[in-house]
Amino acid sequence: MAAMGIGLLLQERGLVSRDQLDEAIETQTRTGERLDHVLVRLGYVRSEDVLQAIGQQFSMPIVDLSSAEVPQEILELLPSRLVFKQQCVPIERQGKTLRVATCDPFELTAFDELRLLTNMDIELVLADEADLRKFIRTHYGVAGDTLEALGAGQEKADATTQISEEALDQAEQASVIRLVNDLLIEAVRERATDVHIEPYEGSLEIRYRVDGILVQAGVPATVNQFRNAIVSRLKIMANLNVAEKRIPQDGRITLRRDGREYDLRVSIIPMLFGEGIVIRILSKTAALLELDELGMEPQVKEHWDHLITRPHGILLVTGPTGSGKSTTLYASLNQIVSDEVKIITVEDPAEYNITGVNQIQVQRDVGLDFAAGMRSILRHDPDVIMVGEIRDQETAVMAVQASLTGHLVFSTLHTNNAAGALPRLLDMGIEPFLVSSTIEGVIAQRLVRRVCKQCSMPWQPEPAELPLGWPEPESPLFRGQGCRECRNTGFHGRVGIYELLRVNERIRELIIQRVNAGRLAEAAEEDDLLHSLLSSGRLKVANGLTTPSEVARVTRD
């Protein structure tokens, strides 16, 4: 009822069409999201317009919680249980009237509970949902209601013996399940790529990596009391040995949220004060991007397009963990997939599903690693092979042999720059003449934070504000001022910067001579075969996509 109410309200005000509303309703039946959330996600309406429409319909004032300062005694007028349940916060008290901010005024009956609890008149005001969630996280903590319930359960267990141990265990188990779910769902909402759970002597720190930067999750300090329960719950979810606390363990969790499926890679390591956990979040249903959407410059893309259509050879993508290497490989494969080409991949894990590509997932527990997968692939008559990573000599040898027998091989390698990939293969024990005759091109890449589109403003930096060696710009640059969309960071999302090294006869001769990466890079620049990371970054800065400090941060050796 509330969903249809907001949909019809937006349609009546001309903010969405009937066709858009019908599409959103159909999507909502699959995902279970709120209808206005679906419309915003589909790009049919802005969240600000939805807020204004609801405010006008209900004659409710709109407040900005991003800058609101509320005294602690006001916050304590509502228990965190109700704050989380109703998604509302007390912000002001005037005599017997309590002003409460909400983002969903459609369920008005829910606020009767607030009147009964506080014995006060409730005046509702509207707030942006993202601001409201951030306000709750800041003042009550992520999963603050669940931690409060767990703490109350412990106090109850200490105070009485009339409740059975089994009933208390069941209640605590349910609360721990909810606590872990809240932490994971909040990470997904915040666009986190990783969740770090770190045990210290007197505390448990939980941080999210958002746009490549670690930020505090905002969990109350009381979470430390339940560190063992959190670890046990995650082990159960990842099908790991709960009793084993002495050795590292790795597992996977599948999480479904708002119609999307996420693959969570869990790594647990014993540390001095408990077990440390890192959870990598990969979206199985994320849309595949095109190479130019990733940030590849036209000049680089033109050369890369030529390389990925070659009949044989090895193409490498290098960079640190989390620099977008796999995404670049997927976008490349998606560009060349056709009825005439057979593509087989061996991955750990398979992050995207590509129609027309045969994908194999590594399963080391049964002996299916990259090298074993490569051996099997060659018996399936492929044209193009993608191996997730060259980690050892055996996999490198298999990749070289595959390219020599007429296959185009894609893979990734961990090196700092493109030229460094060639000596790295030599260090693995591959003969120089084999490396020189098979490598066709190498891309090195990084991800820089993108300037927030909502608060981007022209900026004329002072010389002291530029990284060492950065030329003074001839025209204004751009940077974000900070807004609710970017959580006041000035950045929202990331974009790639790319270094492409192509190989010619001179480079092949230098590989045979085993020259170092620096000499290879010099020769490639002299022959106009190298487009550097720094030049790619400077182009992004000139186009207003990022800032000099961001480029310096990720390109620093």
Summary of the structure (lengths in Angstrom):
residues: 557
radius of gyration: 27.2
end to end distance: 57.2
largest distance: 85.0
contacts: 1751
relative contact order: 0.07
helix: 44%
strand: 25%
